[in-house]
Amino acid sequence: MVARTSLGILVLALLMGVLFSVMASWRVRAAEQERLIARVHELTATVESTVSVACFLKDSQLAKEIAGGLMKNRILAGVRITASGEVLHSAGSRSPANHTLRGAVDEITKTIYSPFDPATAVGGITLYVSHAEIEAQAIAYSRYTTWILGLQVAIVAAGVAFLVYLLVTRPIKGISDELHQLEIRSGMRLTVPSYRRTDEIGQLVMDVNALITRLSDALSTERDLRQERELSERRLHLIFEKADTGILVLGGNGAVQSCNPSFSRILGTEAVSPGTSLAALLAPNGPLVAGLIAESFESGQPRDADLEIEVRGRGKIWVELSVNPLGPDLLQGLLNDITGRKRAESAAHELAMRDSITGLLNRRGLDRALNTLLSSASAEPRQLALLLVDLDHFKAVNDTFGHAAGDLVLHEVASVLTHCVRRTDVVGRTGGDEFVVLLPGIDGPQKAEEIAHNIIASLDKPIAVGDGKFARVGASIGISLTSTMHESASVLLQRADVAMYAAKQAGRGLAMLERSADASSSAA
C-alpha cells in the first residue's frame, strides 16, 4: 500500500508535469515564431537609411553589400532592392508559404524615401522570410524549454513522493499493521510514537485510541441493550397475549395477518384465521372499515372510528377501531370494547337533555327537538305548531306554600301537558314556570287552538300540594305556526312569546294565536 501511494503521487505529478510541459512547449514555440517574425521587421528598419542612399544614388554596388549583409541572417530567404522601378540588386528567392506560423508573412516590402526629402519615394526593399528556418528555430527553442521544465517537474515530484512516503505513508502503514493485531475486548491500544506526539500522525493515533475506547463502550452498551431488549420482548409478548385490547396486524389488502386472543374474544369467535378480511369481521360496517384503512394508508396518519357490530351471544356492542400505518403495506390495529362507555355517554346525554324536576326536555333538549322538526319540515312540508305555556299564578304558590310545593305543581303540570297531547308531540320546560309544546303535522291553527284550550281547562283545576292543601295556577298560552318551509326556531319562539304576552294582557287564562303575518305587522 505504501509503495502504491507514493507511486501514485509520483505518476500523478509526472502526468501533470507532462501536460503543463506540452502546453508550455506550444506556447513557447508560438512566442518564438512571433519573435523571429518581429526580428525581420527590425532588420528592415535597421537598413532603411542605408538603402535610401543606395536607391537615391542608384548605386547597385552599395545595394549588393546591403543585401549580402542581410542574407547573413538565416531567417531571410531573399532580398530585392529597387530604385525608380528597376532592380538594383536581388539575392535569394521567395520561400514556400507556411500558414502554420503565427503572424506568418511571405515577404516584407517597404517603400524607401529620399534621404533629403522624406516625401519623395526613390525605391523600395523587399525581404523574403525563410519559414523553414523560423519553424526550425522555434521548435528547437521549445524543445529545450520543455526538457528543462520536465526535468524540474520530475525532480520535484520525486522529492514530494519521497517526503510523503517518509512522513505520511510509512507511519500510516505502521499504524495499519498495528490495528490488524489489535484486540478491542482485551483493552489494547495503539502505541503513540514519542517523536510524533505533537504532529498530525500522533493526533491520528490518539484519535484512533479514543475511537477504540468509544467503540468498546458502545459494544458493552449494545450487549446490555440486547439483553434488555430480549427481556422487553418477552414482556411485550406477554402483554400482547394478556391485554384486554384487541391487537392486530393488517396487510395492504385489509386482511388480518396476526392478532391476539383478546381480538377474537371481543368479536365472539374462537380464533381469527390469517387472511380474513377485517371489513368482513366487522360487518355491517365493511365499507366504513375499508375506507378507514385506505385513508390511513393514503395519509400515512392514524385513523379511528366507533362501530356498532353484532356479536354472537352478546347482541349489538360498540367497538373502537384504530389503525396506524407501519409501512407501505402494513397496518397496526387496536380494537376496544366501548359498549359500557357508549351506554354511559348515551345516559349522560339523555340526562343533559332532561329537566331534573319534571323529567321533561329542558331548554337544550327542546332546541334540539325543535331544530330537528324544522329540518324535517323543510324536507317534507308539514305545518308545525309551537305552544308557549306560562303559568299565571305560580309565583304565589312558591310564596304561599314553599318551593317544595312549587316543585309538586311543576311535576303535575308536566303530567297534564303530556296527557293532553299525542305521543308524537314534544313537551318540555324551558325554565321557571314556562313550558313548550311542539305539535308536528298539526291540522291547521284551529286544531292547535283546540289543544291549547284543552290544556288551559286541565290546568285550571286545583292541584294538591300536600297536607290537604290545593293550589290553582292556571295558564296563558301563545301559539305560533310555521309559515314557510325554512322557518327559524328563534323566530317561531319569539312569535309564540308575543302571542303569550298578548294573552296575559287580555286577562290571563287565554290562548292567543300569532300568525306570521301578524308577527310581521307587530314587528313593524
Secondary structure, DSSP 8 states (H G I E B T S, - for coil): -HHHHHHHHHHHHHHHHHHHHHHHHHHHHHHHHHHHHHHHHHHHHHTHHHHHHHHHHT-HHHHHHHHHHHHTSTTEEEEEEEETTEEEEEEE------TTSTT--SEEEEEEE-SS-TTSEEEEEEEEE-HHHHHHHHHHHHHHHHHHHHHHHHHHHHHHHHHHIIIIIHHHHHHHHHHHT--GGGT------GGGTTSHHHHHHHHHHHHHHHHHHHHHHHHHHHHHHHHHHHHHHHHHHH-SSEEEEEETTSBEEEE-HHHHHHHT-S---TT-BHHHHTTT-HHHHHHHHHHHHHH-S-EEEEEEEEETTTEEEEEEEEEEEEETTEEEEEEEE-HHHHHHHHHHHHHHTB-TTT-SB-HHHHHHHHHHHHHHHHHS---EEEEEEEESSHHHHHHHH-HHHHHHHHHHHHHHHHHHS-TTSEEEEEETTEEEEEEET---HHHHHHHHHHHHHHHTS-EEEETTEEE---EEEEEEE--STT--HHHHHHHHHHHHHHHHHTTSS-EEEE-HHHHHHHH-
